[in-house]
Amino acid sequence: MSVRLQLLDRPVSLIDEGIDVALRIAHLSDSTLVAIPVGEVRRVVAASPGYLGKHPRIEKPADLGQHQIISMTHFGLDSWSFPTAGGSTIPQVVQFAPRFIVNTVRAAVASAVDGNGLTRLFSYHVAKEVKDGTLQIVLSDSEHGPLPAHLLTPHGRLSVPKVRAFVDFAMPRLRRRFRELQLDSIE
C-alpha cells in the first residue's frame, strides 16, 4: 500500500479527495488537519539581467507599470499587490496589461530568462536561476512577508504506518531543502 501523492496548484480537501499528506504553502486557517511546519517561501518579482539592463529602473512597485509583465494564472492576471508603504493602511496594487499569460511555472521562468519581461513566482521557483545569474530578484524591499509551508494530514492519519513513515522521511528533507532555498535566494 502506498501513500497517495498529487502535485496540484490548488487547495484540495484531503479528506474528500482521499489524500494522505499534502504540502501547502499558505497561511492556514483553523482546521481539523494536522499541520507540520517545514519552511517558508517568498513571493518574488524576477527578470533577466538583459531585460533589466534595457528597461527603466525598478525602485518601487508603481514602476512596474512601465514594464512587460509575464503573468501566471495563479498569481494575478492583471494586477499584483504589495504591502502598504509610507504610513498608508492601503496595500499597493499595480495594474497592468500582461505581455504573456502562462499557466505553468516553467513557462513563466523560461520567458523571464529569455528576457521577455518580469514575472512573479515563489522564491523556490526561481532559486536555481537566481543562483546561476540568469534571473535577478527586484523589489525585495516591497515583498509581502514569507508564506509558511506545512505538511498537512487529516487528524488521526499520522497513526497509520505508511503515513507516519512518509512524514518521518519527508519532513527533515523538506526542512533542509527550504533552508537551502532561502540561503540560495538571498540577494
Secondary structure per residue as TSV (DSSP state, phi and psi in degrees):
chain	resnum	aa	ss	phi	psi
A	1	M	-	360.0	134.5
A	2	S	-	-114.3	162.4
A	3	V	-	-80.7	134.3
A	4	R	-	-82.8	125.3
A	5	L	-	-128.7	129.9
A	6	Q	-	-128.6	145.2
A	7	L	-	-107.1	107.5
A	8	L	-	-132.9	148.0
A	9	D	S	-102.6	39.7
A	10	R	S	-148.0	150.6
A	11	P	-	-65.5	142.8
A	12	V	-	-129.1	157.8
A	13	S	-	-89.9	106.5
A	14	L	H	-57.1	-42.9
A	15	I	H	-67.7	-49.4
A	16	D	H	-63.7	-33.8
A	17	E	H	-97.7	4.1
A	18	G	T	68.0	33.2
A	19	I	-	-97.0	131.9
A	20	D	S	-79.3	-42.4
A	21	V	-	-142.9	140.6
A	22	A	E	-132.1	152.5
A	23	L	E	-106.0	117.6
A	24	R	E	-121.1	130.8
A	25	I	E	-108.1	102.9
A	26	A	S	176.2	162.0
A	27	H	-	-73.7	130.8
A	28	L	-	-92.4	140.3
A	29	S	-	-85.5	164.0
A	30	D	S	-58.9	138.2
A	31	S	-	-158.1	179.6
A	32	T	S	-92.5	7.2
A	33	L	E	-83.1	149.0
A	34	V	E	-86.9	125.9
A	35	A	E	-114.0	124.3
A	36	I	E	-115.1	111.2
A	37	P	E	-64.3	135.4
A	38	V	E	-126.2	-12.0
A	39	G	E	164.9	-163.9
A	40	E	E	-151.7	156.9
A	41	V	E	-133.8	157.7
A	42	R	-	-104.7	153.8
A	43	R	E	-98.9	116.9
A	44	V	E	-121.5	155.7
A	45	V	E	-106.4	129.7
A	46	A	E	-138.8	153.1
A	47	A	E	-152.4	165.2
A	48	S	-	-76.2	151.6
A	49	P	H	-57.7	-36.1
A	50	G	H	-61.9	-44.5
A	51	Y	H	-63.0	-48.0
A	52	L	H	-62.1	-32.9
A	53	G	H	-72.1	-19.9
A	54	K	H	-103.4	-3.2
A	55	H	S	-127.0	165.0
A	56	P	-	-56.5	146.7
A	57	R	-	-60.7	146.3
A	58	I	-	-112.7	109.2
A	59	E	-	-114.4	-22.7
A	60	K	S	-146.2	159.4
A	61	P	G	-53.2	-37.4
A	62	A	G	-59.6	-24.1
A	63	D	G	-65.2	-19.5
A	64	L	G	-63.3	-22.1
A	65	G	G	-61.7	-18.1
A	66	Q	G	-95.3	9.1
A	67	H	S	-124.0	162.4
A	68	Q	-	-81.0	130.8
A	69	I	E	-116.6	134.8
A	70	I	E	-105.0	106.9
A	71	S	E	-90.5	142.8
A	72	M	E	-101.5	137.5
A	73	T	T	-58.0	-24.8
A	74	H	T	-94.4	-5.4
A	75	F	S	-124.2	29.6
A	76	G	-	95.9	111.4
A	77	L	S	-77.2	-38.7
A	78	D	S	-134.4	12.0
A	79	S	E	-160.5	151.9
A	80	W	E	-128.1	140.7
A	81	S	E	-106.0	151.0
A	82	F	E	-133.1	160.7
A	83	P	-	-60.5	163.9
A	84	T	-	-60.4	156.0
A	85	A	-	-142.3	154.6
A	86	G	T	60.1	36.6
A	87	G	T	80.4	-1.8
A	88	S	-	-73.2	156.4
A	89	T	S	-104.6	0.4
A	90	I	S	-103.2	126.7
A	91	P	-	-58.7	150.8
A	92	Q	E	-81.3	127.6
A	93	V	E	-121.0	127.0
A	94	V	E	-107.7	119.9
A	95	Q	E	-91.8	145.8
A	96	F	-	-157.3	161.8
A	97	A	-	-105.1	108.3
A	98	P	-	-64.7	146.3
A	99	R	S	-73.2	-42.0
A	100	F	E	-133.8	147.0
A	101	I	E	-121.8	121.5
A	102	V	E	-122.8	159.4
A	103	N	S	-118.6	11.5
A	104	T	S	-132.4	148.8
A	105	V	H	-62.2	-42.6
A	106	R	H	-56.2	-42.6
A	107	A	H	-66.2	-41.3
A	108	A	H	-64.6	-46.2
A	109	V	H	-63.5	-48.2
A	110	A	H	-60.4	-42.0
A	111	S	H	-65.3	-41.4
A	112	A	H	-66.4	-43.8
A	113	V	H	-60.4	-36.2
A	114	D	T	-73.5	-3.7
A	115	G	T	87.7	20.4
A	116	N	S	-84.5	-5.9
A	117	G	-	148.6	-165.2
A	118	L	E	-100.3	146.9
A	119	T	E	-133.8	158.4
A	120	R	E	-122.4	120.2
A	121	L	E	-142.7	-180.0
A	122	F	E	-76.0	150.6
A	123	S	H	-57.1	-35.1
A	124	Y	H	-70.6	-23.4
A	125	H	H	-64.4	-32.8
A	126	V	H	-113.8	7.3
A	127	A	H	-56.4	-45.4
A	128	K	H	-62.3	-45.6
A	129	E	H	-68.8	-35.5
A	130	V	H	-66.5	-43.0
A	131	K	H	-63.0	-40.6
A	132	D	H	-87.8	0.4
A	133	G	T	84.6	6.8
A	134	T	S	-84.1	-13.9
A	135	L	-	-134.6	151.0
A	136	Q	E	-125.3	142.9
A	137	I	E	-86.8	134.4
A	138	V	E	-118.5	161.5
A	139	L	-	60.0	31.5
A	140	S	G	-62.2	-26.2
A	141	D	G	-76.5	-10.1
A	142	S	G	-112.1	17.3
A	143	E	-	-80.5	151.2
A	144	H	-	-66.2	162.6
A	145	G	-	-61.3	161.1
A	146	P	-	-62.9	152.4
A	147	L	E	-98.0	136.0
A	148	P	E	-75.0	149.3
A	149	A	E	-115.8	132.6
A	150	H	E	-133.2	146.7
A	151	L	E	-85.0	131.1
A	152	L	E	-118.1	143.1
A	153	T	E	-148.0	145.9
A	154	P	E	-59.7	146.7
A	155	H	T	-55.0	132.9
A	156	G	T	93.1	-17.1
A	157	R	G	-73.5	-21.9
A	158	L	G	-67.0	-15.9
A	159	S	G	-82.4	-9.2
A	160	V	S	-80.1	124.5
A	161	P	H	-53.3	-42.7
A	162	K	H	-66.5	-36.2
A	163	V	H	-70.9	-46.2
A	164	R	H	-59.3	-43.6
A	165	A	H	-63.1	-42.7
A	166	F	H	-64.3	-47.4
A	167	V	H	-62.2	-44.4
A	168	D	H	-62.5	-33.3
A	169	F	H	-75.0	-47.7
A	170	A	H	-76.8	-37.8
A	171	M	H	-56.4	-53.5
A	172	P	H	-66.6	-32.7
A	173	R	H	-69.4	-41.5
A	174	L	H	-65.1	-43.0
A	175	R	H	-59.8	-45.2
A	176	R	H	-62.6	-44.1
A	177	R	H	-66.7	-41.6
A	178	F	H	-62.8	-39.1
A	179	R	H	-62.5	-44.0
A	180	E	H	-61.2	-42.8
A	181	L	H	-65.1	-35.3
A	182	Q	H	-63.7	-44.3
A	183	L	H	-66.2	-40.3
A	184	D	H	-64.5	-32.1
A	185	S	T	-94.0	3.3
A	186	I	-	-69.1	134.0
A	187	E	-	-82.5	360.0
